[in-house]
Amino acid sequence: MTRLLRHLSLSASRPASGWLTLLLLLAVLVPSACLLWFMRQAMRNEDLAMRQQLMDDLAQARDRLEAYWPGVTRKLDTNLPAPALFAAAVRAGVADSVVCFDASGQVAYPDAGLPRERETELPVAESNPYATNDTQAARALQAQIRSLMAAGKKGEAMAVVTNFLAAPRFAQTSDAQGRRIVPNAELLALEAGGPSPPLREQLRAQLLDGSNAMPAPQRRFLMRRLQELFPQEPPFPTLAAENLAAAYVATGPAHPAATVLRPAALPGVWQIGANNGRLTLLFETGALRKLLGTNFILAPPGQSAGQYAVAAGPTLPGWQIAPSVRQQSLLQTAADAQNAAYRWVGVIALAAVGALALLAVRLIRRQAAVAQLRNDLVANVTHELKTPLASMRLLVDTLLRAPVINQETAREYLQLIARENLRLSRLIDNFLAFSRMERNKQAFDFSPTAPKDIVDAAAAAVRERFHSPECRFEARAAPDLPPVTADAGALVTALLNLLDNAYKYSGDQKEILLRAGAADGGVAFAVQDNGIGLPPRETRRIFRRFYQVDPRMARTGGGCGLGLSIVQFIVKAHHGTVRVESEPGRGSTFTISLPPARPADANAHTV
């Protein structure tokens, strides 16, 4: 039997839980490291994809910008007169302003001539209003109008403008400086006679008509003066372009610009040629930046455009295209959201792996603990069963070898054999109880039981053993205690284990008290002794299976460290609690607290 138990012990200790734990740790760490690496690579790829998206968008914007320059004037009819071509280009949004050139490369519009905007002297008409020469007749009417204005006859002057000078044959007549006579006369009438909607609209239409070969300085002057007289009227859409073109021409001799964007003589203005030298497009820096819309910015040479900038192309040397802050923010937000999803997936996956690993470690530790318990059980069974059997065999052999058996000696030996037999029975009972606990096969037959009956049964079981001069044992139960729902036999076993511990760990003069009393509406069973006591840190460990505070004393007194764990198991099955109060050298008190029996427990039941 000993050989079989030793074989079982070796078999139970064979699984290397340490190696299994190490392998499990590697099985967790390696996939976790791979997951972290993949997650990092995914986040890096997302950032690269965001940058690549920016680069692709910038390349498309550059292509659109390169295609813009030959396409902006494609719909313009270069056969138009220069003023009409200027007006068409500005209204089409081709550029902030345009300078038109003729076939010889000379400025066609705005012309550089700067005639006087008002004549200080009023020439005398050399012919009457009905002269056959239209120009001479118009000039005579203009002189007449000015004479009437000087004489204070504004009404008559207005009548000449509206009745005579408004004839179609005078529409293209000019004065000696090349200025159109009719628009100037209409302005004089408006200045003298106040608001005249038909006349004002007629003059406004002439100024907006690009086919009207009016000198550019006269057109700009009339536009500015009309806006001053009638500020409530909409501004002229081409006036800013007229002023910019005039300022550009005034900086010096103008020639058709090259087909690459270059700075003009004006600060903050850029020029580029188009239509085979027929046009010079003028752009202000702010307007150039609007060519690409709100998603991109165009940075001029010498200005930093950020880390994602690319060259704007051969047409705009030195310029850079960069995504706007809004566009970068949108793409970065999308990338951050995707990266956050990767992080959450990684965290959840790692948490799941960690939880599963923790569960596996707990299972391994539990299996290792079970294996250790089995080892301890086998070792304790081997030792604890061997000791009383050896003692009884020695006593029997002694009696058998004696030639004459003394009656007094025989009785003493029989009493020792009976004690060892009782000890052996108690050990076997504890081992069987432990086995049932491990397999969850312990059955309890609960029924309402009087606490006094339990105390009396436990006292009767130990009375003969405790009946000695060196032991003073007392058992008492308070009167009128409520019944408890209990398995009487199991509860007696728990009290016997406590009484057995009190006997073993008390000194030569033992004082043991078993009592039952009321506590918190229930019943409390207490076993008190005057033994060696327990250190405070040991009061929580003593209920563990096979745990012994001092194994040497346990071997001397007998026991395998199962008694208190069995007590705790039985008490928990009764929905009660067990606690210990102890001080080293002053003994211990173990208290079992049980709830009172409920009316529903009147009928016995088994679990």
JOWO-V305982 format. One record per pair of residues at least 6 apart in sequence whose ideal C-beta (glycine too) atoms are under 8 Angstrom apart, sorted by the first residue. I is the first residue (numbers start at 1). J is the second residue. Records with the same first field share a line. If there is no record, write none. Layout:
I: J ; J
//
This chain:
2: 382 ; 386
5: 378 ; 381 ; 382
6: 382
8: 374 ; 378
9: 375 ; 378 ; 379 ; 382
12: 371 ; 374 ; 375 ; 378
13: 371 ; 372 ; 375
15: 367 ; 368 ; 371
17: 364 ; 365 ; 367 ; 368 ; 371
20: 364
21: 361 ; 364
24: 357 ; 360 ; 361 ; 364
25: 357
27: 357
28: 353 ; 354 ; 357
31: 353
32: 350 ; 353
35: 346 ; 349 ; 350 ; 353
36: 346 ; 350
39: 342 ; 343 ; 345 ; 346
42: 342
43: 339 ; 342 ; 343
46: 335 ; 338 ; 339 ; 342
47: 335 ; 339
49: 335
50: 331 ; 332 ; 334 ; 335
51: 308
53: 331
54: 308 ; 323 ; 327 ; 328 ; 331
55: 308 ; 310
57: 295 ; 296 ; 323 ; 327
58: 296 ; 308 ; 309 ; 310 ; 321 ; 322 ; 323
59: 310
61: 292 ; 295 ; 296 ; 321
62: 310 ; 311 ; 312 ; 313 ; 321
64: 292
65: 291 ; 292 ; 298 ; 312 ; 313 ; 315 ; 316 ; 321
66: 313 ; 314 ; 315
68: 291
69: 259 ; 272 ; 274 ; 315
70: 274
72: 92 ; 94 ; 95 ; 274 ; 281
73: 89 ; 94 ; 274 ; 275 ; 279
75: 92
76: 85 ; 88 ; 89 ; 92 ; 94 ; 275 ; 279
77: 85 ; 88
78: 85 ; 275 ; 278 ; 279
80: 88 ; 210 ; 211
81: 210 ; 211 ; 213
82: 100 ; 102 ; 108 ; 109
83: 109 ; 210 ; 211 ; 212 ; 213 ; 214 ; 216 ; 219
84: 210 ; 211
85: 98 ; 100 ; 109 ; 210 ; 278 ; 279
86: 98 ; 100 ; 109 ; 110 ; 210 ; 238 ; 241 ; 245
87: 208 ; 210 ; 238
88: 210
89: 95 ; 98 ; 279 ; 281
90: 97 ; 98 ; 237 ; 238 ; 241
91: 237 ; 238
94: 281
95: 281 ; 282 ; 283 ; 287
96: 240 ; 241 ; 244 ; 269 ; 282 ; 283 ; 284 ; 287
97: 240 ; 241 ; 242 ; 244 ; 245 ; 248 ; 281 ; 282
98: 241 ; 245 ; 279 ; 280 ; 281 ; 282
99: 107 ; 109 ; 110 ; 245 ; 248 ; 249 ; 254 ; 279 ; 280 ; 282
100: 107 ; 108 ; 109 ; 278 ; 279
101: 107 ; 108 ; 254 ; 255 ; 256 ; 277 ; 278 ; 279 ; 280
102: 108
105: 255 ; 256 ; 277
107: 249 ; 254
109: 216 ; 245
110: 216 ; 217 ; 220 ; 242 ; 245 ; 246 ; 249
111: 215 ; 216 ; 217
112: 249 ; 250
113: 178 ; 215 ; 217
114: 217
115: 177 ; 178 ; 179 ; 215 ; 217 ; 218
116: 177
117: 217 ; 218 ; 221
119: 175
122: 143 ; 146 ; 147 ; 150
123: 139 ; 143
124: 143
125: 139 ; 140 ; 141 ; 143 ; 144
126: 136 ; 140
127: 133 ; 136 ; 137 ; 140
128: 137 ; 140
129: 137 ; 140 ; 141 ; 144 ; 160 ; 164
130: 137
131: 137 ; 140
134: 169 ; 170 ; 173
135: 173 ; 174
137: 170 ; 173
138: 165 ; 170 ; 173 ; 181 ; 182
139: 173 ; 175 ; 176 ; 181
141: 160 ; 164 ; 165 ; 170 ; 181 ; 185
142: 165 ; 175 ; 181 ; 184 ; 185
144: 160
145: 157 ; 160 ; 161 ; 165 ; 185 ; 188 ; 189
146: 188
148: 154 ; 156 ; 157 ; 160
149: 157 ; 188 ; 192
154: 192 ; 193
155: 193
157: 188 ; 189 ; 192
158: 189 ; 192 ; 193 ; 196
161: 185 ; 186 ; 188 ; 189 ; 199
162: 189 ; 199
165: 181 ; 182 ; 185
166: 182
170: 181 ; 182
171: 182
172: 180 ; 213
173: 180 ; 181 ; 182
174: 180 ; 181
175: 181 ; 184
178: 215
179: 214 ; 215 ; 218
180: 206 ; 212 ; 214 ; 215 ; 218
182: 206
183: 203 ; 206 ; 207 ; 214 ; 218 ; 222
184: 218 ; 222
186: 199 ; 202 ; 203
187: 203 ; 222 ; 225 ; 226
189: 196 ; 199
190: 196 ; 199 ; 200 ; 203 ; 226 ; 229
191: 229
195: 230
200: 226 ; 230 ; 233
203: 222 ; 226
204: 226 ; 233
206: 212 ; 214
207: 214 ; 219 ; 222 ; 223 ; 226 ; 236
208: 236 ; 238
216: 242 ; 245 ; 246
217: 246
219: 242
220: 239 ; 242 ; 243 ; 246
223: 236 ; 239 ; 242
224: 239
226: 233 ; 236
227: 233 ; 235 ; 236 ; 239
244: 266 ; 269 ; 282 ; 284
245: 282
247: 266
248: 254 ; 264 ; 265 ; 266 ; 269 ; 271 ; 280 ; 282
251: 264 ; 265 ; 266
252: 265
254: 280
256: 273 ; 277 ; 278 ; 279 ; 280
257: 271 ; 272 ; 273 ; 280 ; 281
258: 272 ; 273
259: 272 ; 273 ; 274 ; 315
260: 272 ; 314 ; 315 ; 316 ; 317
261: 270 ; 271 ; 272 ; 283 ; 288 ; 315 ; 316 ; 317 ; 319
262: 270 ; 271 ; 272
263: 269 ; 270 ; 271
264: 270 ; 271 ; 282
268: 284 ; 285
269: 282 ; 283 ; 284 ; 285
270: 282 ; 283 ; 284 ; 285 ; 288 ; 300
271: 280 ; 281 ; 282 ; 283
272: 280 ; 281 ; 283 ; 315
273: 279 ; 280 ; 281
274: 280 ; 281
285: 300
288: 298 ; 300
289: 297 ; 298
291: 298
292: 298 ; 321
294: 324 ; 326
295: 323 ; 324 ; 326 ; 327
296: 321 ; 322 ; 323 ; 324 ; 327
297: 305 ; 321 ; 322 ; 323 ; 324
298: 312 ; 316 ; 319 ; 320 ; 321
299: 305 ; 309 ; 319 ; 320 ; 321 ; 322
300: 318 ; 319
301: 317 ; 318 ; 319
302: 318
303: 320
305: 320 ; 321 ; 322
306: 322 ; 323
308: 322 ; 323 ; 328
309: 320 ; 321 ; 322
310: 320 ; 321 ; 322
311: 319 ; 320 ; 321
312: 319 ; 320 ; 321
313: 319
323: 331
370: 438
373: 438 ; 545 ; 546
376: 545 ; 546 ; 560 ; 561
377: 431 ; 434 ; 546
380: 546 ; 560 ; 561 ; 562
381: 431 ; 560
383: 555 ; 560
384: 427 ; 558 ; 559 ; 560
385: 424 ; 427 ; 428
387: 558
388: 420 ; 421 ; 423 ; 424 ; 427 ; 558
389: 424
391: 416 ; 420
392: 417 ; 420 ; 421 ; 424
395: 413 ; 416 ; 417 ; 420
396: 417
398: 413
399: 405 ; 410 ; 413
402: 409
419: 465
422: 465
423: 558
426: 496 ; 500
427: 558 ; 560
429: 493
430: 497 ; 560 ; 562 ; 563 ; 566
431: 562
433: 442 ; 493 ; 562 ; 566 ; 569
434: 545 ; 562 ; 565 ; 566
435: 441
436: 442 ; 443
437: 565 ; 566 ; 569
442: 569 ; 573
443: 606 ; 607
444: 487 ; 490 ; 573 ; 574 ; 606 ; 607
445: 487 ; 489 ; 604 ; 605 ; 606
446: 485 ; 486 ; 487 ; 574 ; 601 ; 604 ; 605 ; 606 ; 607
447: 485 ; 486 ; 487 ; 488 ; 601 ; 604 ; 605
448: 483 ; 484 ; 485 ; 597 ; 601 ; 602
449: 483 ; 484 ; 485 ; 486 ; 488 ; 491 ; 597
450: 481 ; 483
451: 477 ; 481 ; 483 ; 484 ; 516 ; 523 ; 525
452: 477 ; 481 ; 516
453: 488
454: 486 ; 488 ; 491 ; 492 ; 495 ; 516 ; 525
455: 475 ; 476 ; 477 ; 495 ; 514 ; 515 ; 516 ; 525
456: 475 ; 477
457: 488 ; 492
458: 475 ; 492 ; 495 ; 496 ; 499 ; 514
459: 473 ; 475 ; 514
461: 492 ; 496
462: 473 ; 496 ; 499 ; 500 ; 503
463: 473
465: 503
466: 473 ; 499 ; 503 ; 510 ; 512
467: 473
470: 508 ; 509 ; 510
471: 503 ; 510 ; 511 ; 512
472: 509 ; 510 ; 511 ; 512
473: 510 ; 512 ; 513 ; 514
474: 512 ; 513 ; 514
475: 513 ; 514 ; 515
476: 514 ; 515 ; 516
477: 515 ; 516 ; 517
478: 515 ; 516 ; 517 ; 518
481: 516 ; 517 ; 518 ; 523
482: 518 ; 522 ; 523 ; 596 ; 597
483: 596 ; 597
484: 522 ; 523 ; 574 ; 594 ; 595 ; 596 ; 597
485: 574 ; 595 ; 597 ; 598 ; 601
486: 574 ; 594
487: 570 ; 573 ; 574
490: 570 ; 573 ; 574
491: 525 ; 570 ; 574 ; 592
493: 566 ; 570
494: 566 ; 567 ; 570 ; 571 ; 592
495: 514 ; 525 ; 527 ; 592
497: 563 ; 564 ; 566 ; 567
498: 527 ; 563 ; 567 ; 590 ; 592
499: 512 ; 514 ; 527
500: 559 ; 563
501: 559 ; 563 ; 564 ; 590
502: 510 ; 512 ; 527 ; 528 ; 529 ; 531 ; 588 ; 590
503: 510 ; 512 ; 529
504: 553 ; 557 ; 558 ; 559
505: 529 ; 531 ; 532 ; 553 ; 557 ; 588
506: 512 ; 529 ; 530 ; 531 ; 532 ; 587
507: 530 ; 531 ; 532
509: 530
510: 529 ; 530 ; 531
511: 529 ; 530
512: 527 ; 528 ; 529
513: 526 ; 527 ; 528 ; 529
514: 525 ; 526 ; 527
515: 525 ; 526 ; 528
516: 523 ; 524 ; 525 ; 526
517: 523 ; 524 ; 526
518: 524
519: 593
520: 593
521: 595 ; 596
522: 576 ; 593 ; 594 ; 595 ; 596
523: 593 ; 594 ; 596
524: 591 ; 592 ; 593 ; 594
525: 591 ; 592 ; 594
526: 589 ; 590 ; 591 ; 592
527: 589 ; 590
528: 587 ; 588 ; 589
529: 587 ; 588 ; 589
530: 586 ; 587
531: 587 ; 588
532: 553 ; 584 ; 585 ; 587
533: 582 ; 583 ; 584 ; 585 ; 586 ; 587 ; 588
534: 542 ; 549 ; 580 ; 582 ; 583 ; 584 ; 588
535: 549 ; 584
538: 549
539: 580 ; 582
541: 547 ; 549
542: 549 ; 564 ; 580
543: 564 ; 565 ; 567 ; 568 ; 578
544: 561 ; 565
545: 561 ; 562 ; 565
546: 560 ; 561 ; 562 ; 565
547: 561 ; 565
548: 554 ; 559 ; 561
554: 560 ; 561
567: 578 ; 590 ; 592
568: 578
571: 577 ; 578 ; 592 ; 594
573: 607
574: 594
575: 594 ; 595
576: 592 ; 593 ; 594 ; 595
577: 592 ; 593
578: 590 ; 591 ; 592 ; 593
579: 590 ; 591 ; 593
580: 588 ; 589 ; 590 ; 591
581: 588 ; 589 ; 591
582: 588 ; 589
//
